[in-house]
Amino acid sequence: MKPHDGAMTDGGDDSGLIAEINVTPFIDVMLVLLIVFMVAAPLMMAGVPLSLPKSSAAALAPPKEPLVVSMDKDGRIFIGDEAADSATLPEKLTRMTAEDPGRTVHVRCDKELDYGRIMELLGVIGQGGVASISLVAEGAQAVGAERGGGPSASGGSER
């Protein structure tokens, strides 16, 4: 057999197929999407056009750090790092929240504690006139790390 002129000179058959991806239509679509988002973004941020009045009121004071009340697995109560007992806890909390009645109290309890003990503590805190109580739990990342599934034990956060 006689080879055709130029048919097998470069090692493959010359069927005319192009083995490249044409990215021009893709770029066209991306540019159109970019323009649409550039036009739509300011419209979404604008909201309702209002002419707001000026105020001479003082700016709100930043909220104070929350008080942290903790109970360890033995039932000992702490305000921050200072030990307290359930008899004096309400008066201490009343004194500490007197200048800021809306101050939040974060309650941290050991997971080994009985539910009834935690409810008693919440009742005692309520006697102190606290308006806002938050329960603190360990973050999901820290729990996973404790069980060997997360990145690190220090990766958790308190909420």
VMD Tcl script that draws the C-alpha trace (Angstrom):
set ca {
  {0.00 0.00 0.00}
  {1.09 3.41 -0.85}
  {0.70 6.02 1.92}
  {-1.26 9.11 1.08}
  {0.63 12.34 0.91}
  {0.78 13.82 4.43}
  {-1.79 11.45 5.93}
  {0.52 9.67 8.37}
  {3.46 12.02 8.50}
  {2.84 13.26 12.08}
  {1.92 9.91 13.60}
  {-1.87 10.26 13.67}
  {-4.72 10.44 11.32}
  {-5.74 13.85 10.07}
  {-9.52 13.71 10.49}
  {-9.93 17.44 11.15}
  {-11.06 17.15 14.81}
  {-9.89 19.90 17.11}
  {-8.84 18.62 20.54}
  {-9.18 21.99 22.27}
  {-12.00 23.41 24.39}
  {-13.38 26.67 23.11}
  {-13.59 28.93 26.18}
  {-14.93 32.00 24.38}
  {-18.64 31.19 25.03}
  {-17.82 30.47 28.68}
  {-16.08 33.84 29.06}
  {-19.04 35.57 27.37}
  {-21.49 34.01 29.85}
  {-19.27 34.93 32.82}
  {-19.02 38.55 31.70}
  {-22.81 38.78 31.29}
  {-23.27 37.35 34.81}
  {-20.73 39.82 36.17}
  {-22.62 42.73 34.62}
  {-25.95 41.43 35.99}
  {-24.53 41.18 39.53}
  {-22.88 44.60 39.27}
  {-26.24 46.13 38.36}
  {-28.32 44.11 40.84}
  {-26.05 44.44 43.92}
  {-26.62 48.17 44.54}
  {-30.36 47.70 44.09}
  {-30.43 44.97 46.74}
  {-28.45 47.06 49.24}
  {-30.51 50.22 48.86}
  {-33.67 49.03 50.62}
  {-36.39 51.62 51.17}
  {-35.22 55.18 50.51}
  {-35.68 57.21 53.71}
  {-34.67 60.60 54.95}
  {-33.75 59.91 58.57}
  {-33.97 62.63 61.23}
  {-30.92 63.80 63.14}
  {-30.67 62.94 66.82}
  {-29.03 64.75 69.69}
  {-29.24 61.70 71.97}
  {-26.02 60.26 73.29}
  {-24.76 57.04 71.78}
  {-25.62 53.86 73.63}
  {-22.97 52.63 76.01}
  {-21.42 49.34 74.97}
  {-22.77 46.39 76.94}
  {-20.72 45.26 79.91}
  {-19.03 41.91 80.02}
  {-21.47 39.23 81.17}
  {-21.17 37.78 84.64}
  {-20.16 34.13 84.65}
  {-21.70 31.86 87.28}
  {-20.24 28.35 87.32}
  {-21.06 25.15 89.17}
  {-18.50 22.34 89.23}
  {-19.32 18.63 89.45}
  {-19.16 18.78 93.27}
  {-21.87 21.47 93.34}
  {-19.58 24.36 94.31}
  {-20.73 27.73 92.92}
  {-18.42 30.42 91.55}
  {-18.99 33.97 90.31}
  {-16.12 34.40 87.90}
  {-13.24 32.81 89.84}
  {-14.61 33.74 93.28}
  {-16.34 31.04 95.32}
  {-19.91 31.73 96.43}
  {-22.71 29.80 98.08}
  {-26.37 29.59 97.18}
  {-27.39 31.56 100.30}
  {-25.40 34.69 99.38}
  {-25.54 34.35 95.58}
  {-28.77 36.36 95.06}
  {-27.53 39.37 97.05}
  {-24.13 39.29 95.31}
  {-25.81 39.19 91.89}
  {-28.17 42.02 92.88}
  {-25.19 44.13 93.92}
  {-23.19 43.28 90.79}
  {-26.07 44.03 88.41}
  {-27.32 47.16 90.22}
  {-25.61 49.62 87.85}
  {-26.62 47.61 84.75}
  {-29.93 45.77 85.30}
  {-29.88 44.29 81.79}
  {-26.51 42.62 82.30}
  {-26.43 39.02 81.13}
  {-25.37 36.15 83.37}
  {-23.69 33.20 81.64}
  {-24.28 29.95 83.51}
  {-21.66 27.23 83.12}
  {-22.29 23.84 84.71}
  {-20.34 20.59 84.62}
  {-22.00 17.97 82.44}
  {-21.87 15.47 85.33}
  {-24.33 17.58 87.36}
  {-27.88 16.44 87.94}
  {-30.56 18.41 86.08}
  {-32.24 19.27 89.38}
  {-29.08 20.95 90.71}
  {-28.85 23.10 87.59}
  {-32.50 24.12 87.94}
  {-31.90 25.04 91.60}
  {-28.98 27.23 90.53}
  {-31.12 28.94 87.88}
  {-33.79 29.60 90.53}
  {-31.22 31.14 92.89}
  {-29.88 33.33 90.07}
  {-33.45 34.42 89.29}
  {-33.87 35.50 92.94}
  {-30.99 37.90 92.35}
  {-33.13 39.88 89.91}
  {-31.19 38.86 86.81}
  {-33.14 39.64 83.65}
  {-31.05 37.70 81.12}
  {-29.54 34.25 81.65}
  {-27.56 32.32 79.03}
  {-26.51 28.70 79.34}
  {-22.99 27.99 78.11}
  {-22.16 24.79 76.22}
  {-19.04 23.46 74.60}
  {-18.81 24.00 70.84}
  {-19.25 21.13 68.37}
  {-15.59 21.22 67.26}
  {-14.31 20.76 70.81}
  {-16.71 17.86 71.42}
  {-15.48 16.20 68.22}
  {-11.86 16.69 69.25}
  {-12.58 15.21 72.67}
  {-13.92 12.10 70.95}
  {-11.02 12.02 68.51}
  {-12.95 13.37 65.52}
  {-12.15 17.08 65.52}
  {-9.07 19.10 64.67}
  {-8.05 20.09 68.21}
  {-9.42 20.33 71.71}
  {-8.80 24.06 71.75}
  {-10.88 24.60 68.61}
  {-14.18 24.78 70.47}
  {-15.89 27.91 71.61}
  {-18.39 28.76 74.27}
  {-21.72 30.15 73.23}
}
mol new
graphics top color blue
foreach p $ca { graphics top sphere $p radius 0.5 }
foreach p [lrange $ca 0 end-1] q [lrange $ca 1 end] { graphics top cylinder $p $q radius 0.2 }
display resetview
